[in-house]
Amino acid sequence: MLETRLRTLPPRFDPTDPAVVENPYPTYAELRRAAPLCRFGPGQWAVTRYADVAALLRDKRLGSAFPADFHEYSVGAGPAAEFFQKIAIVRDPPEHTRLRTLMHQAFSAPIVRRLREHIATLVDRQLAPALERGRFDAVDDLAYPLPVTVVCELIGIPAADRDEVRPRVEDLVKGFTTLVPDGDRPAVNEAVVWLQDYVGRLLEERRAAPGEDLLSAMLAAEDGGETLTAEEIVDNAVFLFFAGFETTRNMISTGCAALLTHPDELARLRADPALVPKAVEEFLRYDAPVQGAGRFTLEPIEIGGRTIPKERVLILLLGSANHDEEEFPDPERLDVGRHPNRHVTFGGGSHYCLGAALARIEGGVVFERLLALFRRMELDGPLVRRPLGNFRSYASVPIAVEPA
């Protein structure tokens, strides 16, 4: 797992190692003990420790805009590589600042907070069959359909189109891994083209007849005379399918798995439901939905006595930082009341996750309703991991329940 033969170099991290895919945290602990840096891909380094990761997330010597050949290396030449060069998450100031400011007007915390009651209704609707069956799967019956429904409603996707949109979103998500397997690249390209075309047609409809959805809000967004172009709205609305969906799906599935494999913490949460907001933060820390954030060095930068040259890829290992003993006492223990909990799951600085508020609200509502609807919840079969590069998630979390 760790290469120790080369004494002059830090160890190498292989995120595709089956043991790492199943549970990366023992490997992260070894990496942190060895050095603040580890080798990653060709010409790439990864940062292992919390203090360095937290500081670098805000360091202006690092950028998020990567050269075109990096995107082509990651996903292959084609529409997807072009798409990944245009969205806000991979732009640097001043373009990132302009896009972020305008998009925030359409996706701010007060706007998504107004959805809380509606999200509770959606959760109850998704879980209604479980009240009769006595079981459900946290992925198929909740973690997948809930956030994709919410983000479709936010963007303004008509209900009749959602079954056609969902598989394209699933393929789009594959493109956000560090290195997309060759077999997945055609589907990612097709998803990007299809979603751009679909959202573009929907945007023209909103231009003629604005509604109360994100597309209409993005059309109306204005700051100091600056507005979003049609291409910017389309590309970043397509990106929001990912930002508003994947993190929440992963957090719900990993949070359910964590609770059900720690029955004492489930009992503690049931005895004190006021802990739910802290529990959501702990789920985000304990098994971070997104394990790493890529950055590009804009100038040489020293980390742990080693200088990383300009124009190198640097991976900030969020999952490792979230388990650093120097920041989190007993980090391998699930603690639904953990405080303080300064996890870095949503990143930091100007690139702080745009979907963080939505993920927190959906997570809070989900676990509140699970506690209210069911007086007993137990695993009803094996947990099945969903191995997908940079993401921690499950393909199946079967749960046996008894109604409250």
C-alpha positions in Angstrom: 0.0 0.0 0.0 2.8 2.4 0.9 6.1 2.3 -0.9 9.0 2.6 1.6 11.8 1.5 -0.7 12.8 5.0 -1.7 14.0 6.7 1.5 14.6 10.0 -0.2 11.0 10.4 -1.3 7.7 10.5 0.6 5.5 7.4 0.3 3.1 7.1 -2.7 -0.7 7.1 -2.3 -2.7 4.9 -4.7 -6.4 5.7 -4.4 -7.2 2.7 -6.6 -5.8 0.1 -4.2 -8.7 -2.2 -3.3 -7.9 -1.8 0.4 -8.0 2.0 0.1 -11.3 1.9 -1.8 -12.8 -0.1 1.0 -11.3 1.9 3.8 -8.7 4.6 3.2 -8.3 5.8 6.7 -5.6 3.4 8.0 -3.6 4.3 4.9 -4.1 8.0 5.5 -2.9 7.6 9.1 0.3 6.0 7.8 0.8 8.8 5.3 0.3 11.5 7.9 2.9 9.8 10.2 5.4 9.6 7.3 5.2 13.1 6.0 3.0 16.1 5.3 3.3 15.2 1.6 3.0 12.0 -0.4 3.4 11.2 -4.1 0.2 10.9 -6.1 0.1 10.7 -9.9 2.8 11.6 -12.4 4.3 14.9 -11.3 1.6 15.2 -8.7 1.8 15.5 -4.9 -0.9 15.1 -2.2 -1.1 16.9 1.2 -1.9 14.7 4.1 -2.3 16.7 7.3 -5.1 18.9 8.6 -3.1 22.1 9.3 -1.6 22.2 5.8 -4.8 21.3 4.0 -6.9 23.9 5.9 -4.3 26.6 5.1 -3.8 25.6 1.5 -7.5 25.7 0.8 -7.3 29.5 1.3 -3.8 30.0 -0.2 -3.8 32.3 -3.2 -0.6 30.7 -4.5 -2.8 27.8 -5.5 -5.4 27.9 -8.3 -8.2 25.8 -9.5 -7.9 26.5 -13.2 -6.0 23.6 -14.8 -4.4 23.5 -18.3 -6.4 22.0 -21.1 -4.1 19.1 -21.4 -4.8 18.1 -17.7 -8.5 17.9 -18.4 -7.8 15.9 -21.6 -5.6 13.5 -19.5 -8.3 13.2 -16.9 -11.4 12.7 -19.1 -10.1 12.5 -22.7 -10.4 15.0 -25.5 -13.9 16.1 -26.3 -16.9 18.0 -24.9 -16.4 16.9 -21.3 -12.8 18.3 -21.2 -14.1 21.6 -22.7 -16.9 21.7 -20.2 -14.6 21.1 -17.2 -12.5 24.2 -18.3 -15.5 26.5 -18.1 -17.4 25.9 -14.9 -17.0 28.1 -11.8 -15.3 25.4 -9.7 -12.2 25.3 -12.0 -11.9 29.0 -12.7 -9.6 31.5 -10.9 -10.2 35.2 -10.1 -11.3 37.4 -11.5 -13.6 35.1 -13.6 -14.3 32.8 -10.6 -15.2 35.8 -8.4 -17.6 37.1 -11.0 -19.3 33.8 -11.6 -19.4 32.9 -7.9 -20.9 36.3 -7.0 -23.6 36.0 -9.6 -24.4 32.3 -9.0 -24.6 32.9 -5.2 -27.5 35.2 -5.7 -29.4 32.2 -7.2 -28.1 29.5 -4.8 -27.7 31.3 -1.4 -28.4 29.8 2.0 -31.6 31.8 2.6 -33.0 30.5 -0.7 -32.3 26.9 0.0 -33.4 27.2 3.7 -36.9 28.0 2.5 -37.0 24.4 1.0 -36.8 22.7 4.5 -40.5 22.0 4.8 -40.8 20.8 1.2 -37.8 18.5 1.7 -39.4 17.0 4.7 -42.5 16.2 2.6 -40.4 14.6 0.0 -38.5 12.5 2.6 -41.8 11.3 4.1 -43.1 10.4 0.6 -39.9 8.4 -0.2 -40.1 6.5 3.1 -43.9 5.9 3.1 -43.5 2.4 1.6 -41.0 1.4 4.2 -43.7 1.9 6.9 -45.6 -0.9 5.4 -42.8 -3.1 4.2 -40.7 -2.9 7.3 -37.5 -2.3 5.3 -35.9 0.1 2.8 -32.6 0.7 1.1 -31.0 4.0 2.2 -29.5 4.4 -1.3 -32.2 3.3 -3.8 -35.1 4.6 -1.7 -33.7 7.8 -0.2 -30.1 8.9 -0.9 -30.5 8.7 -4.7 -34.0 9.9 -5.4 -34.2 12.7 -2.8 -31.3 14.9 -3.8 -31.9 14.4 -7.6 -35.5 15.4 -7.1 -34.6 18.5 -5.1 -31.9 19.7 -7.6 -34.3 19.1 -10.5 -36.9 21.2 -8.8 -34.4 23.9 -8.0 -33.2 24.1 -11.5 -36.7 23.9 -12.9 -36.7 20.5 -14.6 -40.3 19.5 -15.3 -41.4 16.3 -13.5 -42.1 14.6 -16.8 -38.5 15.0 -17.9 -36.7 13.8 -14.7 -36.5 10.1 -15.5 -34.7 11.0 -18.7 -32.4 13.5 -16.9 -31.3 11.2 -14.1 -29.2 8.7 -16.0 -27.4 11.6 -17.7 -26.6 13.1 -14.3 -25.3 9.7 -13.1 -22.9 9.6 -16.1 -21.9 13.3 -15.6 -20.8 12.5 -12.0 -18.3 10.0 -13.3 -16.4 12.9 -15.0 -15.6 14.5 -11.6 -13.2 11.7 -10.7 -9.4 12.4 -10.9 -8.9 10.0 -13.8 -11.9 8.7 -15.7 -11.6 5.1 -16.9 -11.5 4.8 -20.7 -14.7 2.8 -20.7 -16.6 5.6 -18.9 -15.4 8.5 -21.1 -17.9 8.1 -24.0 -20.8 8.2 -21.5 -19.4 11.3 -19.8 -19.1 13.1 -23.1 -22.6 12.1 -24.2 -24.0 13.2 -20.8 -22.4 16.7 -21.1 -23.6 17.3 -24.6 -27.2 16.0 -23.8 -27.5 18.1 -20.6 -26.1 21.2 -22.2 -28.6 20.9 -25.0 -31.4 20.2 -22.7 -30.7 23.0 -20.2 -30.1 25.4 -23.2 -33.6 24.7 -24.5 -35.0 25.1 -21.0 -33.2 28.4 -20.6 -34.8 29.8 -23.7 -38.2 28.9 -22.3 -37.3 30.7 -19.1 -36.1 33.8 -21.0 -39.5 34.0 -22.6 -41.4 33.2 -19.4 -39.4 33.5 -16.2 -40.4 31.3 -13.2 -39.1 30.9 -9.6 -36.4 28.4 -10.4 -32.6 28.7 -10.5 -32.4 29.2 -14.2 -34.7 32.2 -14.0 -32.7 33.5 -11.0 -29.4 33.1 -12.9 -30.9 35.0 -15.9 -31.9 37.8 -13.5 -28.6 37.9 -11.5 -26.7 41.1 -11.8 -23.8 42.7 -9.9 -22.4 46.1 -10.8 -23.7 45.7 -14.3 -22.3 42.2 -14.8 -24.6 39.4 -15.8 -24.1 35.8 -16.8 -24.0 34.8 -20.4 -26.3 32.1 -21.8 -23.3 29.7 -22.1 -22.2 30.4 -18.5 -25.7 29.8 -17.2 -26.0 26.5 -19.1 -22.6 25.1 -18.1 -22.9 26.1 -14.5 -26.5 24.9 -14.3 -25.2 21.5 -15.6 -22.5 21.7 -12.9 -25.1 22.3 -10.2 -26.6 18.8 -11.0 -23.3 17.6 -9.5 -22.9 20.1 -6.7 -26.5 19.8 -5.5 -26.7 16.0 -5.9 -23.6 13.9 -5.4 -22.3 15.3 -2.1 -25.8 14.9 -0.5 -26.3 11.4 -1.9 -23.0 10.3 -0.6 -23.5 11.9 2.8 -26.9 10.3 3.3 -25.7 6.9 2.5 -22.5 7.1 4.5 -24.3 8.7 7.4 -26.9 5.9 7.5 -24.1 3.3 7.3 -22.2 5.0 10.1 -25.2 5.2 12.4 -26.2 1.6 11.8 -22.7 0.3 12.5 -22.5 2.3 15.7 -25.8 1.5 17.5 -24.7 3.3 20.7 -24.4 6.5 18.7 -27.8 5.9 17.1 -29.3 5.4 20.5 -27.6 8.6 21.7 -29.1 10.5 18.8 -32.5 9.0 19.3 -32.4 10.1 23.0 -31.4 13.6 22.0 -32.6 14.6 18.5 -31.3 18.1 19.1 -27.9 16.6 18.2 -28.9 16.1 14.6 -27.1 19.2 13.2 -23.9 18.1 15.0 -24.4 14.5 13.8 -24.6 15.7 10.2 -21.3 17.5 10.6 -19.8 14.4 12.0 -21.1 12.3 9.1 -19.4 14.8 6.8 -16.1 14.5 8.7 -16.2 10.8 9.5 -16.5 9.5 5.9 -16.2 12.6 3.7 -18.3 12.3 0.6 -15.5 13.9 -1.5 -12.0 12.8 -0.4 -9.8 15.2 -2.2 -9.6 18.6 -3.8 -7.3 19.3 -6.7 -5.3 22.6 -7.0 -2.7 23.9 -9.4 0.5 25.7 -8.1 0.7 29.2 -9.5 4.1 29.7 -8.0 6.6 27.5 -6.1 5.3 26.6 -2.6 7.1 24.9 0.3 5.3 22.2 2.3 7.1 20.3 5.0 10.5 21.4 3.9 9.9 20.3 0.3 9.4 22.9 -2.5 6.7 22.1 -5.0 7.5 23.8 -8.3 5.2 26.1 -10.2 2.5 24.5 -12.4 2.2 21.2 -10.5 -1.0 19.4 -9.5 -1.5 19.3 -5.8 -4.2 17.1 -4.2 -5.5 18.2 -0.8 -6.6 15.0 0.9 -9.7 16.2 2.7 -10.5 12.7 4.0 -7.1 12.4 5.6 -7.2 15.9 7.1 -10.6 15.1 8.6 -9.0 12.2 10.5 -5.9 14.0 11.7 -5.3 13.3 15.4 -3.7 16.8 15.8 -7.1 18.4 15.1 -9.7 15.7 16.0 -9.4 13.8 19.3 -9.9 10.1 18.7 -10.7 10.7 15.0 -11.7 7.1 14.2 -14.5 7.3 16.7 -18.0 8.3 15.4 -19.2 11.1 17.8 -22.6 12.5 16.9 -22.1 15.3 19.4 -18.5 16.2 18.4 -17.6 19.8 19.1 -15.7 21.6 17.8 -15.8 19.9 14.4 -13.9 22.1 11.9 -13.9 19.5 9.1 -12.8 20.5 5.6 -15.2 18.4 3.7 -16.7 21.4 1.9 -13.3 22.9 1.1 -12.5 26.5 2.1 -11.7 30.0 0.8 -13.2 31.3 -2.4 -14.0 27.7 -3.6 -16.0 26.7 -0.6 -18.7 24.3 -1.9 -21.6 26.1 -3.4 -24.0 23.2 -2.4 -22.9 23.1 1.3 -26.1 24.8 2.6 -28.3 22.5 0.6 -26.5 19.4 1.7 -26.7 20.4 5.3 -30.4 21.1 5.1 -31.2 17.9 3.3 -29.0 15.8 5.7 -30.6 17.4 8.7 -34.1 16.8 7.5 -33.4 13.2 6.5 -32.0 12.2 9.9 -34.7 14.1 11.8 -37.4 12.3 9.8 -35.7 8.9 10.2 -35.8 9.3 13.9 -39.4 10.5 13.9 -40.7 7.8 11.6 -39.0 4.7 12.9 -38.5 3.5 16.5 -36.1 0.8 15.4 -33.5 0.7 12.6 -31.1 -2.1 12.0 -28.9 -3.3 9.1 -30.8 -5.8 7.0 -28.0 -7.2 4.9 -24.4 -6.4 3.8 -23.2 -2.9 3.1 -22.2 -2.6 -0.6 -19.6 0.1 -1.4 -19.9 2.1 -4.6 -16.3 2.4 -5.8 -16.0 5.7 -7.6 -12.6 7.3 -7.4 -12.6 10.4 -5.3 -16.1 9.8 -3.7 -17.1 7.8 -0.7 -20.5 6.3 -1.1 -22.6 3.1 -1.0 -24.5 1.2 -3.7 -26.7 -0.4 -1.0 -27.5 0.2 2.7 -30.4 -2.2 3.5 -32.3 -1.3 6.6 -35.0 -3.1 8.6 -37.3 -0.8 10.5 -40.3 -0.6 12.8 -42.7 2.4 12.6 -42.7 4.8 15.5 
